[in-house]
Amino acid sequence: MPRRVLMTVDGVGGVWRYALDLAHGLAGRNVACRLLGLGPRSDADPEGVDLVWTDLALDWLTEDEAALDGIAARLAAEARVFDADLLHLNVASQAAGLTRTLPVVVVAHSCVPTWWRAVKDSPWPSAWAWQPRRNRDGLDRADATVAPSASHAAALAAVYGPLEGLHVVYNATDAASCDAPKQPFVLAAGRWWDEGKDAATLDRAAHASVWPVRMAGARRGPSGETVVTAHAEALGSLPPERLRALMQEAAIFVSTSRYEPFGLAVLEAASHHAALVLADIPSFRELWREAALFVPPGHADGFADAIATLAGDPGLRRRLALAAGAIAREFAPVRHLNGVLAAYDAATARHRARG
């Protein structure tokens, strides 16, 4: 097991929460962890976390591959300063060009090519030809690659081809279950500026919904993307404690996402015994099995009908909520931490074998 891990992080998406939780978990196993920030800074100032921010770019927020050319050298320098014995990179392309000095673990949370394949009905843009190539270079450099679900592991293989040293380590939540009285509203949460979340379908479903639909999360993205809704109640970005309170109150949680390598918001809602209405995509089917109502992606009337079914049947709503809560308990932080540490050990062994 490594003793000092340098981990990349960004403040835009779910990687921020993932990295903070994992850093605390590693500290509990006597593994020192320094977070190295890339891209736009988070507004949060986390306590008890060793965090250094850089001016390095994120691959999915740049149009110019040259903007990424300094990443490998900077990672190597920061690893020497921290005396790291393992690099944990949360974006595959960040491993491209790294020397063989240290073991490298890439956690493939998401990437533009797999997102495009799930969301877009058009050919890959020729101007972005560098993205899949650079990601593949990073995955080849990694001594171990981690995917947050078997479905996303399959999506990676479909885009990049076979990957050696691939591990599936499911994400986790430490949200305690809550049996507070449920209220008659539907909650959805996500980065709505991301086209993959499909805010348009959610808004159309809200228009036909028998219960009000509340939509938590940012509607303006880092590159100026903006989503406007007419029917769902847009709450904007909320503090974690406020979002948690809404999840405790919501009788139904819905996700219209067309692309979710895992779906942490769904897990957190399930842990609070919300009944789930989910887009019928591979990752949601894999994780939630019989514990949700599934609707074809993009079918607003189908989402509205599923909401009406649950709203009118308290018994079914309760059964699905309890089933989802039971599955949520499987995704415990200790299970996730043990999976990550196993990937670290595998990466270290493969690093030695590769010389």
TANOR-V300468 format. One record per run of one state. SS is the DSSP state (H for helix, E for strand, L for the rest). FROM is the first residue (numbers start at 1). LEN is the number of residues. If there is no record, write none. Layout:
ss->SS from->FROM len->LEN
ss->SS from->FROM len->LEN
This chain:
ss->L from->1 len->3
ss->E from->4 len->6
ss->L from->10 len->5
ss->H from->15 len->14
ss->L from->29 len->3
ss->E from->32 len->6
ss->L from->38 len->12
ss->E from->50 len->4
ss->L from->54 len->5
ss->H from->59 len->3
ss->L from->62 len->3
ss->H from->65 len->4
ss->L from->69 len->2
ss->H from->71 len->12
ss->L from->83 len->3
ss->E from->86 len->4
ss->L from->90 len->2
ss->H from->92 len->4
ss->L from->96 len->7
ss->E from->103 len->5
ss->L from->108 len->4
ss->H from->112 len->8
ss->L from->120 len->6
ss->H from->126 len->16
ss->L from->142 len->2
ss->E from->144 len->4
ss->L from->148 len->2
ss->H from->150 len->11
ss->L from->161 len->5
ss->E from->166 len->3
ss->L from->169 len->14
ss->E from->183 len->7
ss->L from->190 len->5
ss->H from->195 len->3
ss->L from->198 len->1
ss->H from->199 len->10
ss->L from->209 len->3
ss->E from->212 len->5
ss->L from->217 len->3
ss->E from->220 len->1
ss->L from->221 len->5
ss->E from->226 len->1
ss->L from->227 len->6
ss->E from->233 len->4
ss->L from->237 len->3
ss->H from->240 len->10
ss->E from->250 len->6
ss->L from->256 len->8
ss->H from->264 len->8
ss->L from->272 len->3
ss->E from->275 len->5
ss->L from->280 len->2
ss->H from->282 len->7
ss->L from->289 len->4
ss->E from->293 len->3
ss->L from->296 len->4
ss->H from->300 len->12
ss->L from->312 len->2
ss->H from->314 len->15
ss->L from->329 len->4
ss->H from->333 len->22
ss->L from->355 len->1
